[in-house]
């Protein structure tokens, strides 16, 4: 392979790409505008929704309690809870989200409390509905307080100290720096976005430089030039890698600037004490680790898109690959999934896991070397596959 010839092909493809409005939209305009706007809107509405949940007065119904006015009166005075008249279709009301919960008070509860007997209160709610579960949390807080008041009153009536019910308290506090807490919270999101941007940035150039060339009839022209197939593949490959990295970097820069501008407002809306500050050097380290992954994406997309006869056919081959890329990236953001020697050998997932650790301020040098090395191996295999495909006449001139 002659690097000079590959660079000539690279410059030629770069000039052609810069003239293509579709590529400019996908590589520059989309990451600089659409992606930051999308994440800012998600953050804005997420913070607004959290604020509404905290301020909402949860409507609940009480079934029973006619002979237990004390607990019913105390419940009606509890902040954040609104008791509405009971109806026979209460369960349907919860399912329709008209009310948030149903409280089943057993007969004679006040009398049972006075006599020292144990009784059971049931609460019906809508599982996995945030507003209903938020109401459950408030009701649980009420009943915990109410039970504590009853127990303390019983101790006082017997001449005992109410402190017996709570002989000591436990105070837990965060000792990690606020910046590390914020990085650990959002550390999984940064590598996920970088990987998605790398892949989407490589998609359209890879399809245009292979199936697009076939469709325009320029593939034969470039193949007739005095440049070896390996040099030709490497030049096109460098162009796709450039588009992939530029898209990722521009997306991160734009998202970082936008988020830094709006984060104070978002934090004020969500009442979050977390300081969302990420060390720029950690982001740079993540970008370095993602470079072999960009190479893998570029080589794999070139090899797959070359199988197509037209740009549209290439889209049908390449578009489903987004799910293959997204799946391990999402798995890497799940709680409980940890970086170990098994996950270090899984492509895409390994980069997500080690990048999440780096963003949170933890550098596992052994795992970092293993992930970088394995991704380089996978990238080399992908590049070899692309060269092999370019040397197959039945693929290049598929009718």
Secondary structure as UniProt FT lines:
FT   HELIX           3..19
FT   HELIX           21..24
FT   HELIX           25..35
FT   HELIX           36..55
FT   STRAND          58..64
FT   TURN            66..67
FT   HELIX           69..77
FT   TURN            79..80
FT   STRAND          81..84
FT   TURN            88..89
FT   HELIX           90..95
FT   TURN            96..97
FT   STRAND          101..105
FT   TURN            107..108
FT   HELIX           109..115
FT   STRAND          122..125
FT   TURN            127..128
FT   HELIX           130..157
FT   TURN            158..159
FT   HELIX           162..166
FT   HELIX           178..207
FT   HELIX           208..212
FT   HELIX           213..216
FT   HELIX           219..223
FT   HELIX           229..270
FT   HELIX           280..305
FT   TURN            306..307
FT   HELIX           311..318
FT   TURN            319..320
FT   HELIX           321..331
FT   TURN            332..333
FT   TURN            335..336
FT   TURN            341..342
FT   HELIX           343..345
FT   TURN            347..348
FT   HELIX           349..359
FT   TURN            360..361
FT   HELIX           365..390
FT   HELIX           393..396
//
